[in-house]
Amino acid sequence: MHGDLIRYSVAMETVEVRLPADLVRAAGLNLADPSTEASRLLALELYRENRLSLGRAAELCQTPVEQFLEFAGRHNVPLHYGLDELEEDRRTLDRLRL
């Protein structure tokens, strides 16, 4: 099994968001394609607030869990993982058939 392989069994619906260029620059995002990093930042904030499990946050921003953990660490977001998160991650893995 490849560690970098991500499989998403269902295509995710997307929405378009308009952001002020100054905000994108202040966040250090690429002006040509801020969506990927903005998605990670939003998923990270929802994880930090306990609104998403680790696995679901990683899935929604299409990032391997290991990379999402590193991203969280770089942004000083501590790992919080309990039985509820474990169960949600099991459901996510079942849904993705991993």
C-alpha distances in whole Angstrom, upper triangle without the diagonal:
4,6,9,8,11,12,16,17,21,22,24,28,29,32,34,36,38,38,41,40,42,39,36,38,39,35,34,32,32,35,33,30,31,29,25,26,29,26,25,28,29,26,26,30,29,27,30,32,30,30,26,24,21,18,21,22,19,18,22,21,18,17,13,15,15,17,19,20,21,23,24,25,27,29,30,29,28,25,27,25,26,26,27,24,22,23,22,19,18,20,18,15,17,18,15,13,10
4,6,5,9,11,15,17,20,21,23,26,27,30,32,33,36,36,38,37,39,36,33,34,35,32,31,29,28,31,30,27,27,26,22,23,26,24,22,25,27,24,24,28,28,25,28,31,29,29,25,23,20,17,20,20,17,17,20,19,16,14,11,13,13,14,17,18,18,20,22,23,24,26,28,27,26,24,26,24,26,27,27,24,22,24,23,19,19,21,18,16,18,19,15,15,12
4,6,8,11,15,17,20,21,22,25,26,29,30,31,34,33,36,35,36,34,31,32,33,29,28,26,26,30,28,25,25,24,20,21,24,21,19,22,24,21,21,25,25,22,25,27,26,26,22,20,17,15,17,18,14,15,18,17,14,11,8,10,9,10,13,14,14,16,19,19,20,23,24,23,23,20,22,21,24,24,25,21,20,22,21,17,18,20,17,15,18,18,15,15,12
4,6,10,13,16,19,19,20,23,23,26,27,28,31,30,33,32,33,31,28,29,30,26,25,23,23,26,25,22,22,21,17,18,21,19,17,20,22,19,20,23,23,21,24,27,26,26,22,20,17,15,17,17,13,13,16,14,11,9,7,10,9,9,12,14,14,15,18,19,19,22,23,22,23,21,23,22,25,26,26,22,21,23,21,18,19,20,17,15,18,19,15,16,13
4,7,10,13,16,16,17,21,22,25,26,28,31,31,34,33,34,32,29,31,32,28,27,25,24,27,26,22,23,21,17,19,22,19,18,21,22,20,21,24,24,22,25,28,26,26,22,20,17,15,16,17,13,12,15,14,11,10,8,11,12,12,14,16,17,18,20,22,22,24,26,25,25,23,24,23,25,26,25,22,21,22,21,17,18,19,16,13,16,16,12,13,10
4,7,10,12,13,14,17,18,22,23,25,28,28,31,31,32,30,27,29,30,26,26,23,23,26,24,21,21,18,15,17,19,16,15,19,20,17,18,22,21,20,23,25,23,23,19,17,15,12,13,14,10,9,12,11,8,8,7,10,11,12,13,15,16,17,19,21,22,23,25,23,24,21,23,21,24,24,23,20,19,20,18,15,16,16,13,11,14,13,9,11,9
4,6,9,10,12,16,17,21,23,25,28,29,33,32,34,32,29,31,32,29,28,26,25,28,26,22,23,20,17,19,21,18,17,21,21,18,20,23,22,21,24,26,24,23,19,18,17,13,13,15,12,9,12,13,9,10,10,12,15,15,15,18,20,20,21,24,25,26,28,26,26,24,24,23,25,24,23,20,19,20,17,15,15,15,11,10,12,10,7,8,8
4,6,7,9,12,14,18,20,23,26,27,31,31,33,30,28,30,31,28,28,25,25,27,25,21,21,18,16,19,20,16,16,20,19,17,19,22,20,20,23,25,23,21,18,17,16,13,12,13,11,8,10,11,8,11,11,13,16,16,16,19,21,20,22,24,25,26,28,25,26,24,24,23,24,24,22,19,19,19,16,14,15,14,10,10,11,9,6,9,10
4,7,9,13,15,19,22,25,28,30,33,33,36,33,31,33,35,31,31,28,28,30,28,24,24,21,19,22,23,19,20,23,22,19,22,25,23,22,26,27,25,23,19,19,18,15,14,16,15,11,12,14,12,14,15,16,19,20,19,22,24,24,25,28,29,29,31,28,29,26,26,25,26,25,23,21,20,19,17,15,15,13,11,10,10,8,5,8,10
4,6,9,12,16,19,22,25,27,31,31,34,31,29,32,33,30,30,27,27,28,26,23,23,19,18,21,21,18,19,22,20,18,21,24,21,21,25,26,24,21,18,19,19,16,14,16,15,11,11,14,12,15,16,18,21,21,20,23,25,24,25,28,29,29,31,28,29,27,27,25,26,26,23,21,21,20,17,16,17,14,12,13,12,9,8,11,13
4,7,9,13,16,19,22,24,28,28,31,29,26,29,31,28,28,25,24,25,23,20,20,16,16,19,19,16,17,21,19,17,21,23,21,22,25,26,24,22,19,20,20,17,15,16,15,11,11,12,11,15,16,19,22,21,20,23,25,24,25,28,29,28,31,28,30,28,28,27,28,28,25,23,24,23,19,19,19,17,14,15,16,12,11,14,16
4,6,10,13,16,19,21,25,26,28,26,24,27,28,25,26,22,22,23,22,18,18,14,14,17,16,13,15,18,16,14,18,20,18,19,22,22,22,19,16,18,18,16,13,13,13,10,8,10,10,14,16,18,21,20,18,22,24,22,23,26,27,26,28,26,27,26,26,25,27,26,24,21,22,22,18,18,19,17,14,16,17,13,12,16,17
4,7,10,13,17,19,23,24,27,25,23,26,27,25,26,22,23,22,21,18,18,14,15,17,16,13,16,18,16,15,19,20,18,20,23,23,23,19,18,20,20,18,15,15,16,13,11,12,13,16,19,21,24,23,21,24,26,24,24,28,28,27,29,27,29,28,28,27,29,29,26,24,25,24,20,20,22,19,17,19,20,16,16,19,21
4,7,10,13,16,19,21,23,21,19,23,24,21,23,19,19,19,18,15,14,11,12,15,13,11,14,16,14,14,18,19,17,19,22,22,22,19,18,20,20,19,16,15,16,14,11,11,12,16,19,21,24,22,20,24,25,22,23,27,26,25,28,26,28,27,28,28,30,30,27,25,26,26,22,22,24,22,19,21,22,19,18,22,23
4,7,10,13,17,18,21,19,17,21,22,20,22,18,19,18,17,14,13,10,13,15,13,11,15,16,14,15,18,18,17,20,22,22,23,20,19,22,22,21,18,17,18,16,13,13,15,18,22,23,26,24,22,25,26,23,24,28,27,25,28,26,29,28,29,29,31,32,28,26,29,28,24,24,27,25,22,24,26,22,22,26,26
4,7,10,13,15,18,16,15,18,20,18,20,16,16,15,14,12,11,9,12,14,12,12,15,16,14,16,19,19,19,22,24,24,25,22,21,24,24,24,21,19,20,19,15,15,17,20,23,25,27,25,23,26,27,24,24,28,27,25,28,27,30,30,30,31,33,34,31,29,31,31,27,27,30,28,25,27,29,25,25,28,29
4,6,10,12,15,13,12,16,17,15,17,14,15,13,14,12,10,9,12,13,10,11,14,14,12,15,18,17,17,20,22,22,23,21,21,24,24,24,21,19,20,20,16,15,18,20,24,25,27,25,22,25,26,22,23,26,25,23,26,25,28,29,29,30,33,34,31,29,31,31,28,28,31,29,26,29,30,27,27,30,31
4,7,9,12,11,10,14,15,15,16,14,14,12,13,12,10,10,14,14,11,13,16,16,15,18,20,19,20,23,24,24,26,24,24,27,27,27,24,22,23,23,19,18,21,23,26,28,30,27,25,28,28,24,25,28,26,24,27,26,30,31,32,33,36,37,34,32,35,35,31,31,34,32,30,32,34,31,30,34,34
4,6,8,7,7,10,11,11,13,11,12,10,12,12,9,10,14,13,10,13,15,14,13,17,18,17,19,22,22,23,25,23,23,26,26,27,25,22,23,23,20,18,21,22,26,27,29,25,23,26,26,22,23,26,24,21,25,24,28,29,30,32,35,37,34,31,34,35,31,31,35,33,30,33,35,32,31,35,35
4,5,5,7,9,10,11,13,12,13,10,13,13,11,13,16,15,13,16,18,16,16,20,21,20,22,24,24,25,28,26,26,29,29,30,28,25,26,26,23,21,24,25,29,30,31,28,26,28,28,24,25,27,25,22,26,26,29,31,32,35,37,39,37,34,37,38,35,34,38,37,34,36,38,36,35,38,38
4,5,5,6,9,10,11,10,10,7,10,11,10,13,15,14,13,16,18,16,17,21,21,21,23,26,25,26,29,28,28,30,29,30,29,25,26,27,24,21,24,25,28,29,30,27,25,28,27,23,24,26,24,22,25,26,30,31,33,35,38,41,38,35,38,39,36,35,39,38,34,37,39,37,35,39,38
4,5,5,6,9,10,10,11,10,13,14,12,15,17,15,14,18,19,17,18,21,21,20,23,25,25,26,29,28,28,31,30,31,30,26,27,28,25,23,26,26,29,30,31,27,26,28,27,23,24,26,23,21,24,25,29,31,33,35,38,41,38,36,39,40,37,36,40,39,36,38,41,38,37,41,40
4,5,5,6,9,9,11,10,14,14,11,13,15,13,11,15,16,13,14,18,18,17,19,22,21,22,25,24,25,27,26,28,26,23,24,25,22,20,23,23,27,27,28,25,23,25,24,20,21,23,20,18,21,21,25,27,29,32,35,37,35,32,35,36,33,33,36,35,32,35,37,35,34,38,37
4,5,5,6,5,7,7,10,10,7,10,12,10,9,12,14,12,13,17,17,16,19,21,21,22,25,24,24,26,25,26,25,21,22,23,20,18,20,20,24,25,26,22,21,23,22,18,19,21,19,17,20,21,25,27,28,31,34,36,34,31,34,35,32,31,35,34,31,33,35,33,32,35,34
4,5,5,6,7,7,11,12,9,13,14,12,12,15,16,14,16,19,19,19,22,24,23,25,27,27,27,29,27,29,27,24,24,26,23,20,23,22,26,27,27,23,22,24,22,19,20,22,19,17,21,22,26,28,30,33,36,38,37,34,36,38,35,34,37,37,33,35,38,36,34,38,37
4,5,8,10,11,14,15,12,15,16,13,12,16,16,13,15,19,18,17,20,22,21,22,26,25,26,28,26,28,27,23,24,26,24,21,23,23,26,26,26,23,22,23,22,18,19,20,17,15,18,20,24,26,28,31,34,37,35,32,35,37,34,33,37,36,33,35,38,36,35,38,37
4,6,9,10,14,13,10,12,13,9,9,12,12,10,12,15,14,14,17,19,18,20,23,22,22,24,23,24,23,20,20,22,20,17,20,19,22,23,23,19,18,20,18,15,16,17,14,12,16,17,21,23,25,27,31,33,32,29,31,33,30,29,33,33,30,31,35,33,31,35,33
4,7,9,12,12,9,12,12,9,10,14,13,11,14,17,16,16,20,21,20,22,25,25,24,26,24,25,25,21,21,23,21,18,20,19,22,23,22,19,18,20,18,14,16,17,14,13,17,18,22,24,26,29,32,35,34,30,33,35,32,30,34,34,31,32,35,34,32,35,33
4,6,9,8,5,9,9,7,8,11,11,10,13,15,15,16,19,20,20,22,25,24,23,25,23,24,23,19,19,20,19,15,17,17,20,21,21,18,17,19,18,14,16,18,15,15,18,19,23,24,27,29,32,34,33,29,32,33,30,29,32,32,29,30,33,31,29,32,31
4,5,6,5,9,9,8,10,13,13,13,16,18,18,19,22,23,23,26,28,27,25,27,25,25,25,21,20,22,20,16,18,18,21,23,23,19,19,22,20,17,19,21,18,18,22,22,26,27,29,31,35,37,35,32,34,35,32,31,34,33,30,31,34,32,30,33,32
4,6,6,9,11,11,11,14,15,15,17,20,20,21,23,25,25,27,29,28,27,29,27,28,26,23,23,24,21,18,20,20,24,26,26,22,22,25,23,20,22,24,21,21,24,25,29,30,32,34,37,39,37,34,36,37,34,33,36,35,32,33,36,34,31,35,34
4,6,9,11,12,12,15,16,17,18,21,22,23,25,26,27,29,31,29,28,30,28,28,27,24,23,23,21,18,19,20,23,26,26,23,22,26,24,21,24,26,23,23,27,27,30,31,33,35,38,40,38,35,36,38,34,33,36,35,31,32,35,33,30,34,33
4,6,7,8,9,11,13,14,15,17,18,20,21,23,24,26,27,26,24,26,24,24,23,20,19,19,17,14,15,16,20,22,23,19,19,22,21,18,21,23,21,21,24,24,28,28,30,31,35,36,34,31,33,34,30,29,32,31,27,29,31,29,27,30,29
4,6,6,6,8,10,11,12,14,15,16,18,20,21,22,24,23,22,23,22,22,21,18,17,18,16,13,14,15,19,21,22,18,17,20,20,16,18,21,18,18,21,21,25,25,27,29,32,34,32,29,31,32,28,27,30,30,26,28,30,28,26,30,29
4,6,5,6,9,10,10,12,14,15,16,18,20,21,22,21,19,21,20,20,18,15,15,15,12,10,12,13,17,19,20,17,16,19,19,16,18,21,19,18,22,21,24,24,26,27,30,31,29,26,28,29,25,24,27,26,23,25,27,24,23,26,26
4,6,5,6,9,10,11,12,14,16,16,18,20,21,20,18,19,17,17,16,13,12,13,11,7,9,10,13,15,17,13,13,16,16,13,15,18,17,16,20,19,22,22,24,25,28,29,27,24,26,27,23,22,25,24,21,22,25,23,20,24,23
4,5,5,6,9,10,10,12,14,15,16,18,20,19,17,19,17,17,16,13,12,14,12,9,11,11,14,15,16,13,11,15,14,10,13,15,13,13,16,16,19,20,22,23,27,29,27,24,26,27,24,22,26,25,22,23,26,25,23,26,25
4,5,5,6,9,10,11,12,14,15,17,18,17,16,18,17,18,16,13,13,14,12,9,12,13,16,17,18,15,13,16,16,13,14,17,15,14,17,16,19,20,22,23,26,28,26,23,26,27,23,23,26,25,22,24,27,25,23,27,26
4,5,5,6,8,10,11,12,14,15,17,15,13,15,14,15,13,10,10,11,8,5,9,10,14,14,17,14,12,15,15,12,13,17,16,14,17,16,19,19,20,21,24,26,23,20,23,24,20,19,22,22,18,20,23,21,20,23,23
4,5,5,6,9,10,10,12,14,15,14,12,14,12,13,12,8,8,10,8,5,8,8,11,12,13,11,8,11,12,8,9,13,12,11,14,13,16,16,17,19,22,24,22,19,21,22,19,18,21,21,18,19,22,21,19,23,21
4,5,5,6,9,10,10,12,14,14,13,14,13,15,14,10,11,13,11,9,12,12,15,14,16,13,10,12,13,9,9,12,12,9,12,11,14,15,17,19,22,24,22,19,22,24,21,20,23,23,20,22,25,24,23,26,25
4,5,5,6,9,10,11,12,11,11,13,13,14,12,9,11,12,10,9,12,13,16,15,17,15,12,14,15,12,11,15,15,12,15,13,16,16,17,19,21,23,21,18,21,22,19,19,22,22,19,21,24,22,21,25,24
4,5,5,6,9,10,11,9,8,10,9,10,9,5,7,9,7,7,10,10,13,12,14,13,9,12,14,11,10,14,14,12,14,12,14,14,14,16,18,20,18,15,17,19,15,15,18,18,15,18,20,19,18,22,21
4,5,5,6,9,10,10,9,10,9,11,10,7,8,11,10,9,12,11,13,12,13,12,8,10,11,8,7,10,11,9,11,8,11,11,12,14,17,20,18,15,17,19,16,16,19,20,17,19,22,21,20,24,22
4,5,5,6,9,9,9,11,11,14,13,9,12,14,12,12,15,15,17,15,17,16,12,13,14,12,9,13,13,10,11,9,11,13,13,15,18,20,18,16,19,21,18,18,22,21,19,22,25,23,23,26,25
4,5,5,6,5,6,9,10,12,10,7,11,13,11,11,15,15,17,15,17,17,13,14,16,14,11,15,16,13,14,11,13,13,12,14,16,18,15,13,17,18,15,15,19,18,16,19,22,21,21,24,23
4,5,5,6,5,6,6,9,9,6,9,12,11,12,14,14,15,12,14,14,10,11,14,12,9,12,14,12,12,9,10,9,9,10,13,15,13,10,14,15,13,13,17,17,15,17,20,20,20,22,21
4,5,8,8,9,9,13,12,10,12,15,14,14,17,16,17,15,16,16,12,12,14,12,9,11,13,10,10,6,8,9,8,11,14,17,15,13,16,18,16,16,20,20,19,21,24,23,23,26,25
4,5,8,10,11,14,13,11,15,17,15,16,19,19,20,18,19,19,15,15,18,16,13,15,17,14,13,10,11,12,10,13,14,17,14,13,17,18,16,17,20,20,19,22,24,24,24,27,26
4,5,7,9,12,11,10,13,15,15,16,19,18,19,16,18,19,15,15,18,16,13,16,18,16,15,11,11,10,8,10,11,13,11,9,13,14,12,13,17,17,16,19,21,21,22,24,24
4,7,10,12,10,9,13,14,13,14,17,18,19,16,19,19,16,16,19,17,15,18,20,17,17,14,14,14,12,12,13,15,11,10,14,14,12,13,17,16,15,18,20,19,20,23,23
4,7,8,6,6,9,10,10,12,14,14,15,13,16,16,13,14,17,15,13,17,19,17,17,13,14,12,11,11,12,13,10,8,12,12,9,10,14,13,12,15,17,16,17,20,19
4,5,5,6,9,10,11,12,14,14,14,11,14,15,12,12,15,15,13,16,18,17,17,13,13,10,9,8,9,11,8,5,8,9,7,7,11,11,10,12,15,15,15,18,17
4,6,5,6,9,10,11,12,11,10,7,10,11,8,8,12,12,10,13,15,15,15,11,11,8,8,8,10,12,11,7,9,11,9,7,11,12,10,12,15,15,15,17,16
4,5,5,6,9,10,10,9,9,6,10,11,9,10,13,13,13,15,18,17,18,15,15,12,12,10,12,13,12,8,9,10,8,5,9,10,7,8,12,12,11,13,12
4,5,5,6,9,10,10,11,9,13,13,11,12,16,15,14,17,19,18,19,16,16,14,13,12,14,14,12,9,11,11,8,7,10,9,7,9,12,11,11,14,13
4,5,5,6,9,9,10,9,12,11,8,10,13,12,11,14,16,15,16,13,14,12,13,13,15,16,14,11,13,14,11,10,13,13,10,13,16,14,14,17,16
4,6,5,6,5,6,5,9,8,6,9,11,10,10,14,15,15,16,14,15,13,14,14,16,18,16,13,14,15,12,10,13,14,10,12,15,14,12,15,14
4,6,5,6,7,8,11,11,9,12,15,14,14,17,19,18,20,17,18,16,17,16,18,19,17,14,14,15,12,10,12,12,8,10,13,11,9,13,12
4,5,8,10,11,14,13,11,14,16,14,15,18,19,18,20,17,19,18,18,18,20,20,18,15,17,17,13,12,15,14,11,13,15,13,12,16,15
4,6,9,10,13,11,9,12,14,12,13,16,16,16,18,16,18,17,18,19,21,23,20,17,19,20,16,15,18,17,14,15,18,16,14,18,17
4,7,9,12,10,9,13,14,13,14,18,18,18,20,19,20,19,20,20,22,23,21,18,19,20,17,14,17,16,13,13,16,14,12,15,14
4,6,8,6,6,10,11,10,12,14,15,16,18,16,18,16,18,18,21,22,21,17,18,19,17,14,17,17,14,14,17,16,13,16,14
4,5,5,6,9,10,11,12,14,15,17,18,17,17,15,17,17,19,21,20,16,16,18,16,13,15,16,13,12,16,15,13,15,12
4,5,5,6,9,10,10,12,14,15,16,14,14,12,14,13,16,17,17,13,13,15,14,10,13,15,12,11,15,15,13,15,13
4,5,5,6,9,10,11,13,14,15,14,14,12,14,14,17,19,19,16,15,18,17,14,16,18,15,15,18,19,17,18,15
4,5,5,6,9,10,11,12,14,13,14,13,16,16,20,22,21,18,18,21,19,16,19,20,17,17,20,20,18,20,17
4,5,5,6,9,10,11,12,11,12,11,13,14,17,19,19,15,16,19,16,14,17,18,15,16,19,19,17,20,17
4,5,5,6,9,10,10,9,9,8,11,12,15,18,18,14,15,18,17,14,17,19,17,17,21,21,19,21,19
4,5,5,6,9,10,10,11,10,14,15,19,22,22,18,19,22,20,18,21,23,20,20,24,24,22,24,21
4,5,5,6,9,9,11,11,14,16,20,23,22,18,20,23,20,18,22,23,20,21,24,24,22,24,22
4,5,5,6,5,7,8,11,13,17,20,19,16,18,21,19,17,21,22,19,20,24,24,22,25,23
4,5,5,6,7,8,12,14,18,21,21,18,20,23,21,19,23,25,22,23,27,27,25,27,25
4,6,8,10,12,15,18,22,25,25,21,23,26,24,22,26,27,25,25,29,29,27,29,27
4,6,9,11,14,17,21,24,23,20,23,25,23,22,26,27,24,25,29,29,27,30,28
4,6,9,12,16,19,23,22,19,22,25,23,22,25,27,25,26,30,30,28,31,29
4,7,9,12,16,19,19,16,18,21,20,19,22,24,22,23,26,26,26,28,26
4,6,10,13,17,17,14,16,19,18,18,21,23,21,22,26,26,26,28,25
4,6,10,13,14,11,13,16,15,14,17,19,18,19,22,23,23,24,22
4,7,10,11,8,11,14,13,13,16,18,17,19,21,22,22,24,22
4,7,8,6,7,10,11,10,13,15,15,16,19,20,20,22,20
4,6,5,6,9,10,11,12,14,15,16,18,20,21,22,21
4,5,5,6,9,10,10,12,14,15,16,18,20,20,19
4,5,5,6,9,10,11,12,14,15,17,18,20,19
4,5,5,6,9,10,10,12,14,15,16,18,17
4,5,5,6,9,10,10,12,14,15,16,15
4,5,5,6,9,10,11,12,14,15,15
4,5,5,6,9,10,11,12,14,14
4,5,5,6,9,10,10,12,11
4,5,5,6,9,10,10,10
4,5,5,6,9,9,10
4,5,5,6,8,9
4,5,5,6,5
4,5,5,6
4,5,8
4,6
4
